Amino acid sequence: MASKITFIGAGNMASAIIGGLIDSGVAPTDLTATAPKNSELAPVKERLGINTHTDNNAAISSADVVVLAVKPQIMRAVCEDLRDTVQQQRPLVISIAAGLDAATIDQWLGGNNALVRCMPNTPSLVGYGASGLYANAAVSDTQRDIATQLMEAVGIVEWVEEESLLDAVTAVSGSAPAYFFLMFEAMEEAAVKLGLPADTARRLAIQTALGAATMAQRSDKDPATLKQNVMSPGGTTERAIQHMEEAQLRTIIDDAMKACAKRAQEMAHELSNS
């Protein structure tokens, strides 16, 4: 891991990554976060003991890694302000902003930068994230390892070799926590109609999802086999699965993920031309 890492932005995702890095052994004194006001930085400084700064350029002046953790809508202004310092320092730049392609960010930073795009998801906030990463041609193998270690502090990491595949990552993991929350919501509503109290139904649904995910993660069997193992011929699970298949659940999921990926493409176009 590089010795000095600066986060431009100190929001929830940045704070989660910083906390994960500290838990993995990175010294708080090697970590810096920035924000426009000290009042925004006080909570993260007090809780994590890291360096904080309201001057972005001063904060990255000795950084080996710069993590861009600001909203996409202000990324251009932030990058253009950092351009001269980035060009002088040549740190590894990691963007966790959705929708902005590597070439656009690199251009805003003056060009020829080692840049990694990361598509994290909200479970990163509790250490169970799933992040897709893409590196431009200027990123070295050592820098790829640094980016991997950084994002593994909050979950698993999968690299894609084509940047366009980050749209698929968005569909399968970036936006996907909401798919499961919808499932919990629907299961709770159905269980209440069957007579269960809402809080009981919610706890059972969430714990079952946690258990199923853990089984799938630990098993060497694919999801289709695990599903089949739960289904006794003529039993209750088989009846439920048959109903879902007849209702075209697979098509619904396929269409939803395609719509998600398409919207990611649209957002990238909108943001790069704004």
Buried (B, 14 or more C-beta within 10 A) or exposed (E): BBEBBBBBBBBEBBBBBBBBBBEEEBEBEBBBBBBEEEEBBEEBBEEBEBBBBEEBBEBBBEBBBBBBBBEBEEBBEBBEBBBEBBEEBEBBBBBBBBBBBBEBBBBBBBEEBBBBBBBBBBBBBEEBBBBBBBBBEBBEEEBBEBBBBBBBBBBEBBBBEEBEBBBBBBBBBBBBBEBBEEEBEEBBEEBBEEEBEEEEBBEBBBEEBEEBEEBEEEEEEEEEEEBEEBBEEEEEEBEEBEEEEEEEEEEEEEEBBEEBBEBBEEBBEEBBEE
